[in-house]
Amino acid sequence: MSYNKLNVFHWHIVDDQSFPFQSTTFPNLSRTGAFTPDHVYTPADVSDVIEHARLRGIRVIPEIDTPGHTYSWRKAMPELITVCWANGKPNQAIYGTQGEMEIFNPIEPRVYSTMDSLLREVKSRFPSNFIHLGMDEVYDKCWLSNPDIKQWMIDNNINSSVGLHTFYADRILNITRNIDVTPIVWQDVWDEKVELPPGTIIQVWKDSSDNSAFGSWAAYLNQAANEGYNVILSSPWYINYISYGKYNTNTSVMNLEFFKYYEVEPLRGFTGSDEAKKRILGGEACLWAEFVDGTNLLARLWPKASAVAERLWSAASVNNSEDAQFRLDVHRCRLLRRGIPAQPILNGYCGNYEVVITSSDIEFLAVRLPLKGQPSPPNAVWPHPQQMTASNDVLYIRPHDLKIDSNIRSCDIIAKAIQRYEPIFFPPKLA
């Protein structure tokens, strides 16, 4: 992230599938809710991530997503989860509609006492003073199937699931007021007209390109900022979405799929005041992990997220994606030299450090030592000095030549690429 000037790590640390966050207040949540005892983030792990990020100028913001996305809580705290009904029977799953039990029960008092204790612990362990509360994708079918919840709604003059979500959100947001943290929420709770505390940050994730029932992300951005809320935009930058590499535009077929991320301009359609514009805090590249794990995480993320980073740090006038694809391909080679397996942007190769890998190189990658051809500066971020096992000599990888096996060397684009890549293939010798 620091190589790409990304300065906030949004850590979606629990979800339906697993509860890997090892809570000292509620240790059974990870003990019974994690995939395995090895798939947890211990207090030491969390501290290490926060400190590693701090040294690189990166803020870590945790997300405890509720009331949905809480199925992993059920084994440790089944009393918090709503029992789903069908045909007069409890614990009835209906495929595509509801599970046997899912989503927090908003009329259960222990939900709020548990969340109060857990959020206090999270605040004590994460120094950023921001907590993401989630509150997205609250599927209401289970709530509305439960006879106790339906009776409670009648007794309390609540006529819809939106009213239930509002009831829940008000109480969780009140906890954040009491413990003095700034809440961040996905836009869903704002869509439902819940009155959010001053300073609440809304994260816009919906767009009509993803679901025809949604509006455009630009309209959401305008509305939220003009209503006085701080806003983060993530709708156009879901890095887990993949498609074939070529990306056509009206003017070019050279743009690749990566540059649908680059060509977004958050303020292009913004019609608010200058004050409202200041409330757009930035953007976020999201990588969801339904089909991502340690085997493909880095390649899926980089250099797509590099394109997002350049877009967010650049003026709107810096928008030539054909020029950017060469610049970011050079950066992709730079990431490879630093041991990050970023996937290709253009055809070609980046040097012998990519194609000539020995067993010792693989061991270096595993222990995060410098790669061959890369000196370790005094403030190197990979090995601590006491962990250095590599030679102090600086090694240089210098390919003998740059081959292009075709007749397209005279093509302007290829010539431009060779000119840009020459410092990468033939780096100047360091003093």
Sequence and secondary structure as in RCSB ss.txt:
>XXXX:A:sequence
MSYNKLNVFHWHIVDDQSFPFQSTTFPNLSRTGAFTPDHVYTPADVSDVIEHARLRGIRVIPEIDTPGHTYSWRK
AMPELITVCWANGKPNQAIYGTQGEMEIFNPIEPRVYSTMDSLLREVKSRFPSNFIHLGMDEVYDKCWLSNPDIK
QWMIDNNINSSVGLHTFYADRILNITRNIDVTPIVWQDVWDEKVELPPGTIIQVWKDSSDNSAFGSWAAYLNQAA
NEGYNVILSSPWYINYISYGKYNTNTSVMNLEFFKYYEVEPLRGFTGSDEAKKRILGGEACLWAEFVDGTNLLAR
LWPKASAVAERLWSAASVNNSEDAQFRLDVHRCRLLRRGIPAQPILNGYCGNYEVVITSSDIEFLAVRLPLKGQP
SPPNAVWPHPQQMTASNDVLYIRPHDLKIDSNIRSCDIIAKAIQRYEPIFFPPKLA
>XXXX:A:secstr
 GGGT  EEEEE   SS   B  SS THHHHHHSSSTTS B HHHHHHHHHHHHTTT EEEEEEEESSS GGGTT
T GGGEEE EETTEES  BTTTB SEEEE TT HHHHHHHHHHHHHHHHH TTSEEEEE      HHHHH HHHH
HHHHHTT  SHHHHHHHHHHHHHHHHHHHT EEEEETHHHHTT    TT EEEE   TTT TTS  HHHHHHHHH
HTT EEEE TT BTT    SB   SS S  BTTHHHHT  TTTT  S HHHHHTEEEE  B   TT  TTTHHHH
HTTHHHHHHHHHHS TT   HHHHHHHHHHHHHHHHHTT     SSSS   HHHH   HHHHHHHHHT   TT  
  TT SSS GGG  S SS      S     SS TTSHHHHHHHHHHHHHHS     
